[in-house]
Amino acid sequence: MTRDTPVRDNSGDLVDRRSVLASSGATITALSLAGCLGDESEEGTAESISVAAVEGEGSWFDTLADEYLEDETGIEINVELLPFDGLFEQLVSVLDNRGDEFDVVFMDDPWFPRMANHLEPLEQWLPDGLPDELIQSTVDIATWPTPNEAVPPGADELEQEVRGTVAVGNAQLFAYNTDHFDEVGEDPPETWDDVLEAGQAIDSELDDTAGFVLRGERGNPINASFYAVGGSMAGRMFDDDWSYNWSSTEGRDAIDLFANELADISPEGVTAYDSDEVITAIGSGEAAQGLVWPGAASDMLDGTSEGDNIEFTVIPEGTQYAPTQGNWIASINTYTGDPQKRAAGEVLQEFISREAQELYVEDGGVPFRHDIFEEYIDHEPWMEALYNSLPEALPRPRTTEWNEIEEDHGIILNNVLTDDMTVDEAVEQAEEDLEDILDRAGYYA
């Protein structure tokens, strides 16, 4: 699946040729070496590149490409925006088949372990390297294997290499209604005990107001809502040997707090709530507090009755501080030709520059540079909370099996929420199911 793409040779003339990466049966290590050495027969820089990005967050890059990046680089940037599930399926199909339909690919950070071996080491294609102003956690999450995280089998002997750049610097935040808190005499929450105490007071003292709201829909929604609670109260979901870590007393307490105590002060029907319902509940004043992502936070403030009363802070602490990291990563496809990789490197270099990021934030993008946060700290009501969260954010487990793990764990959590399981039953089931998933994938061999 190759395409003829015009390239610039050293004289500036257009050339309609490209070579195909050799050795279709090469190992992952050989592919990594091939990416490092490049193909000396492919000279020049492509006049255009193709980019696969997600609808929504990817539109910020698309706008920036049209308004700034193309002019600055002289490279035509063709962005295809795809729905979340459609993008994942497309990337798996293209990369697993060593396709070159896309030169730059955007991925949700939990997809990164699944795709890392199909992605180029980034720094060799950046003319000026990585800026010092990038927040370190956003560099680490696009590094494979990921620093300070459990390493899956097959990756433990690989050299750590940056294989992408964060394009959306998300971390989960905590939103609360200051008016509701003032009415019951509660201070802004700093710990999960504060959240529960204030929520119970609001729930019992204020008419038609729930003390909390959570995403309770089974699968991804409830697991994404719970993850920061589990992380802050019980640490990482898996230890370095990939044993389920939330079977501890602290893990059981976290599940009990979330699926029982906080659920008891959430709106009726919360077992089917996803992010839209959470935004509506907090924005309308129906619920006093909950977890949100920056993009949703902006939606919650626009045109809602309680927008002026909503403030944002870091995720409350349990035994530690562990906001959930949720970044979009942009990477170069290893199967595209060297001219396209050079062009992609030039575009990504410009994208992460201070000048481009100033425009990016003004168009609604979520930053990932220290200097941009400092300059735009008052640009959005949630910006300071995000800047305080992102450096310490906790990524989801760096495993190729995350999609199955998240779905299974989310079903179990929902069963506690609906009183179909006790906390102890849920923990036992989670430990058995999740370690079975990893065992079948060779994690304990």
VMD Tcl script that draws the C-alpha trace (Angstrom):
set ca {
  {0.00 0.00 0.00}
  {2.27 2.74 -1.23}
  {1.48 6.09 -2.74}
  {3.61 8.27 -5.00}
  {4.27 11.48 -3.10}
  {6.17 14.45 -4.59}
  {9.43 15.12 -2.80}
  {12.00 17.90 -2.95}
  {15.49 16.76 -3.97}
  {18.55 18.81 -3.09}
  {18.04 21.03 -6.15}
  {14.46 21.81 -5.16}
  {12.97 19.90 -8.13}
  {10.00 17.58 -7.56}
  {10.65 13.86 -7.75}
  {7.85 11.26 -7.98}
  {9.54 8.23 -6.46}
  {9.78 6.49 -3.15}
  {11.12 3.17 -1.93}
  {9.33 0.63 0.20}
  {10.63 -0.49 3.57}
  {12.31 -3.85 3.14}
  {12.05 -7.09 5.07}
  {8.35 -7.53 5.72}
  {9.21 -10.25 8.19}
  {11.69 -8.17 10.18}
  {11.61 -8.33 13.94}
  {10.67 -5.41 16.16}
  {14.34 -4.85 16.96}
  {15.27 -4.79 13.30}
  {12.47 -2.35 12.59}
  {13.78 -0.08 15.33}
  {17.28 -0.20 13.85}
  {15.91 0.49 10.38}
  {14.12 3.54 11.73}
  {17.33 4.78 13.33}
  {19.50 4.29 10.25}
  {16.98 5.42 7.64}
  {17.19 4.68 3.89}
  {19.96 6.71 2.31}
  {18.40 6.30 -1.15}
  {15.41 8.42 -0.12}
  {16.64 11.98 -0.19}
  {14.80 15.27 0.03}
  {11.73 16.35 1.97}
  {8.12 15.66 1.00}
  {5.99 18.57 -0.18}
  {2.97 17.19 1.71}
  {2.10 14.83 4.54}
  {-1.06 13.04 5.61}
  {-2.26 13.03 9.22}
  {-4.84 10.84 10.95}
  {-6.36 12.56 14.00}
  {-9.43 12.26 16.18}
  {-12.57 14.34 15.82}
  {-12.84 16.91 18.58}
  {-9.35 17.29 20.05}
  {-7.74 16.72 16.64}
  {-9.58 19.69 15.18}
  {-7.26 22.01 17.15}
  {-4.27 20.65 15.22}
  {-6.22 20.82 11.95}
  {-7.00 24.49 12.53}
  {-3.41 25.27 13.47}
  {-2.17 23.46 10.36}
  {-4.35 25.64 8.14}
  {-3.69 28.92 9.95}
  {0.00 28.60 10.78}
  {1.93 25.35 10.27}
  {1.63 25.14 6.49}
  {2.87 28.71 6.03}
  {5.77 28.27 8.45}
  {6.99 24.94 7.04}
  {5.99 25.22 3.38}
  {4.54 21.71 3.68}
  {0.95 20.86 2.79}
  {-0.72 19.12 5.72}
  {-3.72 16.92 4.90}
  {-5.58 16.07 8.10}
  {-8.25 13.36 8.18}
  {-10.43 13.58 11.30}
  {-11.97 10.29 12.38}
  {-14.31 9.35 15.25}
  {-12.61 7.85 18.32}
  {-13.39 4.18 17.63}
  {-12.91 4.61 13.89}
  {-9.46 6.13 14.39}
  {-8.34 3.23 16.57}
  {-9.55 0.66 14.05}
  {-7.94 2.54 11.16}
  {-4.59 2.85 12.90}
  {-4.54 -0.82 13.86}
  {-5.31 -1.80 10.25}
  {-2.74 0.53 8.70}
  {0.11 -0.10 11.14}
  {-0.35 -3.86 11.50}
  {-0.24 -4.13 7.69}
  {2.77 -1.80 7.46}
  {0.77 0.71 5.51}
  {1.84 4.23 4.67}
  {-1.53 5.91 4.17}
  {-0.72 8.24 7.07}
  {2.63 9.85 7.80}
  {1.62 11.22 11.21}
  {-0.81 9.39 13.48}
  {-2.61 10.68 16.57}
  {-3.44 8.19 19.31}
  {-5.02 8.21 22.75}
  {-2.20 7.46 25.18}
  {-3.57 4.04 26.29}
  {-3.19 2.95 22.63}
  {0.50 3.85 22.61}
  {1.83 0.52 23.98}
  {-0.17 -1.29 21.28}
  {1.37 0.87 18.54}
  {4.80 1.91 19.85}
  {6.79 -0.55 17.76}
  {5.23 0.88 14.59}
  {6.36 4.42 15.43}
  {9.61 6.20 14.60}
  {12.04 7.38 17.27}
  {11.02 11.02 17.09}
  {14.13 12.99 17.98}
  {16.09 11.92 14.90}
  {13.49 13.63 12.69}
  {13.16 16.86 14.69}
  {15.54 19.46 13.24}
  {16.00 21.18 16.61}
  {15.17 18.38 19.05}
  {12.69 18.42 21.92}
  {12.20 21.81 23.61}
  {13.28 22.05 27.25}
  {9.91 23.65 28.07}
  {7.94 20.42 27.56}
  {6.47 19.12 30.83}
  {8.40 15.93 31.62}
  {5.35 13.74 32.17}
  {4.25 14.51 28.60}
  {7.64 13.39 27.29}
  {7.61 10.24 29.40}
  {4.16 9.11 28.27}
  {5.34 9.21 24.63}
  {8.51 7.26 25.47}
  {8.73 3.50 24.96}
  {9.19 1.70 27.26}
  {7.60 4.29 29.52}
  {9.85 5.45 32.40}
  {8.81 4.50 35.95}
  {6.00 2.20 34.78}
  {5.62 -1.58 34.69}
  {7.06 -2.88 31.41}
  {5.23 -5.53 29.34}
  {7.03 -8.67 28.10}
  {9.08 -8.11 24.97}
  {9.79 -4.48 25.81}
  {11.94 -4.94 28.89}
  {15.21 -5.08 26.94}
  {14.43 -2.22 24.57}
  {16.24 1.08 24.88}
  {13.92 3.87 25.99}
  {13.16 6.16 23.04}
  {10.76 9.05 22.57}
  {8.34 7.89 19.86}
  {5.94 10.80 19.71}
  {5.00 14.17 21.11}
  {1.99 14.93 23.22}
  {-0.55 16.97 21.25}
  {-3.20 17.42 23.96}
  {-1.95 17.82 27.55}
  {-4.97 16.45 29.42}
  {-5.14 15.38 33.03}
  {-8.32 14.73 34.99}
  {-9.54 17.60 37.18}
  {-12.01 18.05 40.03}
  {-14.93 20.47 39.67}
  {-17.05 21.76 42.53}
  {-19.83 24.31 43.01}
  {-18.59 27.04 45.34}
  {-22.12 28.27 46.06}
  {-23.25 24.84 47.26}
  {-20.13 24.46 49.40}
  {-20.67 27.91 50.96}
  {-24.31 27.12 51.75}
  {-23.28 24.21 53.98}
  {-20.12 25.89 55.32}
  {-17.62 23.53 53.70}
  {-14.16 24.46 52.44}
  {-12.87 23.47 48.97}
  {-12.03 19.74 49.02}
  {-8.41 18.66 49.34}
  {-8.87 14.98 50.26}
  {-11.43 12.31 49.46}
  {-12.61 12.54 53.07}
  {-13.35 16.24 52.39}
  {-15.28 15.29 49.25}
  {-17.43 12.79 51.13}
  {-18.05 15.06 54.12}
  {-19.08 18.04 51.99}
  {-21.09 15.86 49.64}
  {-23.09 14.26 52.43}
  {-23.84 17.68 53.94}
  {-24.99 19.09 50.59}
  {-27.03 16.00 49.80}
  {-28.92 16.16 53.10}
  {-29.24 19.94 53.55}
  {-29.90 21.31 50.03}
  {-33.09 20.52 48.16}
  {-32.77 18.93 44.71}
  {-28.96 18.85 44.88}
  {-26.86 15.69 44.87}
  {-23.62 15.79 46.83}
  {-21.57 14.15 44.05}
  {-21.88 12.79 40.53}
  {-19.89 10.02 38.86}
  {-19.78 8.27 35.51}
  {-21.43 4.96 36.33}
  {-21.97 3.38 32.92}
  {-20.31 -0.03 32.73}
  {-16.98 -0.41 30.91}
  {-14.81 2.58 30.06}
  {-16.96 5.33 31.65}
  {-17.01 4.03 35.22}
  {-13.43 2.79 35.09}
  {-12.20 6.19 33.83}
  {-14.14 7.90 36.61}
  {-12.80 5.55 39.29}
  {-9.17 5.36 38.14}
  {-8.04 8.54 39.92}
  {-9.75 7.42 43.14}
  {-8.01 4.05 43.00}
  {-4.68 5.63 42.11}
  {-4.77 8.22 44.88}
  {-5.91 5.80 47.58}
  {-4.13 2.59 46.58}
  {-1.38 3.44 44.09}
  {-0.92 2.00 40.62}
  {-3.44 -0.56 39.36}
  {-0.66 -3.15 38.81}
  {2.69 -3.58 40.50}
  {5.97 -4.00 38.62}
  {5.29 -7.74 38.22}
  {1.79 -7.08 36.81}
  {-0.07 -8.34 39.88}
  {-3.41 -6.58 40.50}
  {-2.57 -3.98 43.12}
  {-6.08 -2.88 44.14}
  {-6.83 -6.09 46.02}
  {-5.16 -4.44 49.02}
  {-7.10 -2.94 51.92}
  {-6.56 0.50 50.38}
  {-7.91 -0.72 47.05}
  {-11.01 -2.17 48.67}
  {-11.54 1.11 50.55}
  {-11.29 3.03 47.28}
  {-13.93 0.87 45.59}
  {-16.19 1.14 48.63}
  {-15.85 4.94 48.72}
  {-16.58 5.30 45.03}
  {-19.21 2.66 44.30}
  {-21.04 2.84 47.62}
  {-20.51 6.04 49.63}
  {-20.14 8.52 46.76}
  {-22.75 6.67 44.70}
  {-25.21 7.06 47.57}
  {-25.03 10.86 47.23}
  {-25.12 10.87 43.42}
  {-28.23 11.52 41.28}
  {-30.73 8.76 40.67}
  {-29.87 6.74 37.58}
  {-26.13 7.36 37.90}
  {-25.46 3.72 36.99}
  {-26.03 4.75 33.36}
  {-24.22 8.13 33.48}
  {-21.43 8.99 31.06}
  {-19.52 12.26 30.69}
  {-22.41 14.21 29.12}
  {-24.64 13.49 32.11}
  {-21.87 14.50 34.54}
  {-21.35 17.81 32.70}
  {-25.09 18.50 32.71}
  {-25.49 17.62 36.40}
  {-22.68 19.90 37.61}
  {-23.42 22.67 35.12}
  {-27.09 22.82 36.11}
  {-26.41 22.65 39.85}
  {-28.08 19.25 40.15}
  {-24.80 17.87 41.56}
  {-22.21 19.69 43.63}
  {-18.92 18.06 42.57}
  {-17.29 15.49 40.33}
  {-14.36 14.57 38.09}
  {-14.01 16.15 34.63}
  {-11.53 16.49 31.76}
  {-10.44 19.95 30.54}
  {-12.40 19.80 27.28}
  {-15.56 18.87 29.14}
  {-14.83 21.54 31.73}
  {-15.10 24.24 29.08}
  {-18.40 22.78 27.85}
  {-19.70 22.80 31.42}
  {-19.06 26.52 31.79}
  {-20.61 27.64 28.51}
  {-24.27 28.51 28.75}
  {-25.01 26.64 32.00}
  {-26.91 28.10 34.92}
  {-24.14 27.42 37.45}
  {-21.12 28.22 35.27}
  {-20.12 31.24 37.37}
  {-20.13 29.15 40.56}
  {-17.93 26.30 39.33}
  {-14.26 26.15 40.23}
  {-11.60 23.60 39.38}
  {-8.88 22.08 41.48}
  {-6.54 19.11 41.45}
  {-7.87 15.61 42.09}
  {-8.25 15.14 45.87}
  {-5.62 13.16 47.73}
  {-5.97 9.79 49.37}
  {-2.68 8.27 50.49}
  {-1.03 10.14 47.61}
  {-1.71 12.62 44.83}
  {-2.52 10.84 41.55}
  {-4.52 12.70 38.88}
  {-5.16 10.55 35.81}
  {-3.08 11.46 32.75}
  {-5.02 11.42 29.48}
  {-2.86 12.72 26.63}
  {-3.19 12.53 22.87}
  {0.13 11.64 21.21}
  {1.26 12.48 17.66}
  {3.84 10.13 16.13}
  {5.55 9.42 12.82}
  {4.58 6.18 11.06}
  {7.71 4.04 10.68}
  {6.46 2.57 7.37}
  {6.30 5.84 5.48}
  {9.28 6.99 3.41}
  {12.17 9.11 4.66}
  {11.02 12.21 2.71}
  {7.68 12.02 4.51}
  {9.44 11.48 7.85}
  {11.57 14.57 7.29}
  {8.49 16.61 6.44}
  {6.61 15.18 9.42}
  {9.54 16.05 11.68}
  {9.54 19.65 10.43}
  {5.79 19.95 11.01}
  {5.91 18.45 14.50}
  {8.92 20.60 15.40}
  {6.94 23.69 14.48}
  {3.80 22.38 16.20}
  {5.51 22.12 19.59}
  {7.21 25.52 19.28}
  {6.20 28.35 21.60}
  {4.87 30.45 18.71}
  {2.60 27.69 17.44}
  {1.42 26.74 20.92}
  {0.35 30.31 21.67}
  {-2.03 30.15 18.69}
  {-3.02 26.58 19.61}
  {-4.18 27.60 23.07}
  {-5.99 30.66 21.76}
  {-7.92 28.36 19.40}
  {-8.92 26.08 22.32}
  {-6.05 23.59 22.42}
  {-4.80 22.09 25.69}
  {-1.11 22.95 26.30}
  {1.86 20.87 27.43}
  {4.69 23.42 27.73}
  {5.67 25.17 30.98}
  {6.03 28.57 29.35}
  {2.62 28.37 27.66}
  {0.90 27.44 30.92}
  {2.63 30.32 32.68}
  {1.67 32.79 29.95}
  {-1.95 31.59 29.68}
  {-2.63 30.60 33.29}
  {-5.76 32.79 33.35}
  {-6.92 31.88 29.84}
  {-9.36 29.21 31.10}
  {-10.80 28.73 34.60}
  {-9.30 25.23 34.70}
  {-5.82 26.13 33.40}
  {-4.10 26.54 36.78}
  {-5.58 23.28 38.10}
  {-4.37 21.47 35.00}
  {-0.86 22.95 35.30}
  {-0.73 21.77 38.92}
  {-1.95 18.31 37.89}
  {-0.08 17.40 34.72}
  {3.49 17.12 36.12}
  {2.36 14.48 38.65}
  {-0.29 12.77 36.54}
  {-0.56 8.97 36.60}
  {-0.90 7.20 33.22}
  {-3.06 4.18 32.64}
  {-1.09 0.86 32.74}
  {1.32 0.63 29.79}
  {0.03 -2.64 28.41}
  {-1.24 -3.79 25.03}
  {-4.13 -5.45 26.87}
  {-5.58 -2.22 28.31}
  {-8.78 -2.17 26.25}
  {-9.83 -5.59 27.54}
  {-8.68 -4.84 31.09}
  {-10.56 -1.54 31.23}
  {-13.78 -3.06 29.89}
  {-13.69 -5.99 32.31}
  {-12.82 -3.83 35.32}
  {-15.54 -1.36 34.39}
  {-18.15 -4.11 34.28}
  {-17.09 -5.28 37.74}
  {-17.24 -1.76 39.19}
  {-20.70 -1.28 37.71}
  {-21.79 -4.51 39.40}
  {-20.85 -3.02 42.77}
  {-22.68 0.18 41.86}
  {-25.86 -1.78 41.07}
  {-25.51 -3.94 44.23}
  {-24.91 -7.08 42.18}
  {-21.52 -7.59 43.85}
  {-19.98 -6.76 47.19}
  {-16.64 -4.97 47.29}
  {-14.85 -8.16 48.32}
  {-16.50 -10.15 45.53}
  {-15.54 -7.45 43.05}
  {-11.90 -7.41 44.12}
  {-11.64 -11.18 43.92}
  {-13.27 -11.20 40.48}
  {-11.07 -8.35 39.22}
  {-7.89 -10.03 40.42}
  {-8.87 -13.30 38.74}
  {-10.10 -11.77 35.46}
  {-7.37 -9.20 34.92}
  {-4.49 -11.49 35.79}
  {-6.03 -14.12 33.49}
  {-6.04 -11.58 30.64}
  {-2.38 -10.83 31.27}
  {-1.49 -14.51 31.72}
  {-2.97 -15.36 28.32}
  {-0.83 -12.56 26.86}
  {2.34 -14.07 28.34}
  {2.94 -11.61 31.17}
  {3.79 -14.25 33.75}
  {5.76 -16.68 31.58}
}
mol new
graphics top color blue
foreach p $ca { graphics top sphere $p radius 0.5 }
foreach p [lrange $ca 0 end-1] q [lrange $ca 1 end] { graphics top cylinder $p $q radius 0.2 }
display resetview
